[in-house]
Amino acid sequence: MRLDIWRSDKNWTLAKLGSALGFSAVNPARSTQLIERGERKADAHIVARIIKITDGNVTAQDMHETRLEWLKQNKPEQFQSESAQ
């Protein structure tokens, strides 16, 4: 399950999830949003927290797939094979 879908199903705000994940930056909601969208890779300890908070409904594989999807859409050059270059 995608993290944004889990959060929406639970009626959690980005700020609430950011706080639960331990984000204490100037804008924890923005940090959470970047991870939800896959724009920013979540460090291993954050992924572990996500798994715990979501009772395993969001997995490390889910986070990986979200990141890959974002990269393929926004940085497709990283996925060109060497033979195509």
C-alpha positions in Angstrom: 0.0 0.0 0.0 1.2 3.5 -0.8 1.9 5.7 2.2 -0.3 8.5 1.0 -3.2 6.1 0.6 -2.7 4.7 4.1 -2.5 8.3 5.6 -5.6 9.3 3.7 -7.5 6.2 4.9 -6.5 7.1 8.5 -7.4 10.8 8.1 -3.9 11.7 9.2 -2.5 15.0 8.1 1.0 15.3 6.6 2.0 17.1 9.8 0.7 14.3 12.0 2.5 11.7 10.1 5.7 13.8 10.0 5.5 14.2 13.8 5.0 10.4 14.2 8.0 9.8 12.0 10.1 12.1 14.2 10.6 14.9 11.7 11.4 18.1 13.6 12.6 20.3 10.7 11.1 23.7 10.0 8.3 22.0 7.9 7.8 18.3 8.8 4.7 18.1 6.6 6.8 19.0 3.5 9.4 16.4 4.4 6.7 13.8 4.8 5.1 14.8 1.4 8.4 14.4 -0.4 8.8 10.9 0.9 5.2 10.0 0.2 5.6 11.1 -3.4 8.9 9.4 -3.8 10.7 12.6 -4.5 13.0 11.9 -1.6 14.3 8.5 -0.6 13.4 7.6 2.9 16.4 6.4 5.0 16.2 2.9 6.4 15.3 4.1 9.9 12.4 6.1 8.5 11.2 3.1 6.5 11.3 1.1 9.7 9.2 3.7 11.4 6.7 3.7 8.6 6.3 0.0 8.7 5.8 0.2 12.5 3.3 3.1 12.4 1.3 1.5 9.6 1.3 -2.0 11.3 3.0 -3.4 8.2 0.4 -2.1 5.8 3.1 0.0 4.1 6.2 -2.1 3.4 9.8 -1.3 2.4 8.9 -2.7 -1.1 6.0 -0.2 -1.3 8.3 2.6 -0.5 10.9 1.4 -3.0 8.2 1.1 -5.8 6.9 4.6 -5.0 10.5 6.0 -5.3 11.1 4.1 -8.6 7.8 5.3 -10.1 8.8 8.9 -9.3 12.3 8.5 -10.7 11.0 6.9 -13.9 8.6 9.8 -14.4 10.9 12.6 -13.4 14.4 11.4 -14.2 14.0 8.9 -17.1 17.6 9.4 -18.2 18.7 7.3 -15.2 16.9 4.3 -16.7 18.3 4.4 -20.2 20.3 1.3 -21.0 23.9 1.8 -22.0 23.2 0.4 -25.4 20.6 3.1 -26.0 23.1 5.9 -25.2 
